[in-house]
Amino acid sequence: MNLFETTAHAASATGPAGDAGWINLVMLGGFVLIFYFLLIRPQNKRRKEHEQLVTALSKGDEVVTAGGIVGQITKVEDDFVKVQINDQVEMRIQKSAVGATLPKGTIKSLG
């Protein structure tokens, strides 16, 4: 009797091995498509819309920043805009920090 078993037994081939490769490729392709349509494409669309919003900023636009500050643009510079919060306060913020533009008259209806 041997203390360590050293004999190897061959496994019997029960199914076709070629089909498993194609199934794996189809599943991988499916996952790539799911990630593209659920994650990548919507994020690119939002990024493109925000870039259009930032380039279209002009004096007199009423905006809300990513931090929730509401004001009216008084001056547009290269990378910054001056936003008037009230009569005494004017802030310089980055264009990319602008979250959305508001319809004209929104600030008056808030105050």
N, C-alpha and C positions, 0 to 999 in steps of 0.2 A: 504494500500500500504506500502510495506516495503522499507526502504531507502537503505539497503544493500541486495543484492541478495544472498541468502544462499543456494539455491537449486542447486544440481549438476545434470548434465545430462550425462548419460552413452554414450560413443562413440560406434558406431556400428563397428563390426569387418568386414572389407571389403576384406581382403586378408590373405593368410596364413602367419603366423609369423615365422614358422620354416625355410623357405627358405632364409630369410634375414640373418640369422646367418651364413649359409654356404657361401653365397655370400661375406659377410664381411671377412670370413677366407680366401677365395680364393684371394680376393683383397689384403689382408695383406701379404699373401704368395707371390703374384706377386711383390709387392713393395720390399720385402726382396730380391727376386731374382734379380730385376733390380739394387738395390743398390750393391749387391754382384758383379754382372758382369760388372757394369759400374764404380764403385768406388773402392771397396775393392780389388778385384782380380788384376787389373792393378797396383795399388799402391804396393801390395805385390811383384809383379813381378819386378817392378823397384827397390824396396828395395833389393831384392835378387841379382839382377844384379849388383847393386852398391857394395854390400858386396863382391861379387866375384871379382870385379874390385879392391877394396881396398886390398884384401888378395893377389892378383896377382901382386902387385906393386913390381918392382925390380930396381936395379941400372941400369941407362942408359935409362930408359923409359922417353919419352917426354910426359908431362902432361899439362893440363890446369886446374886451380883451379876453385872453385865456384865463386871466385871474378874476374876471367878472366886473371889471371897471368899465363903466359906460361913459362915453364922451363924444365930442365932435372934433373932427380933424381940422386943425387950423393951418398946418404946414406939412408938406410931404417932402422928405429928403431922400437920399439914396437908400439907406437901410433903416431909417427911423421915420416916425411921424410924430408930430406934436398934437396931443389930444387935450382939448379944454374940458376939464371935469365940471367946473362951475366958473363963476365970474372971476375968482381970485386964483384958481389952481389950474396950471397947465403942465402936463407931463410929456416927456419924450420917451416913447416906447419903440421897441423893434417892430418892424412891419410883420414879422412872422408871429408875433404875439397877438395879433388881431385875430379873434376867433370868428367874428361874423359882422356883417354890416346890418344896420337896422333901417327900417323905413323912416322917411323924413317925418319929424314931429314926435318921435318916440320919446325923446328926452323930456320934452315939455309935458307929455302925458304921464311920465313917471314922477315928475316933481310936483 
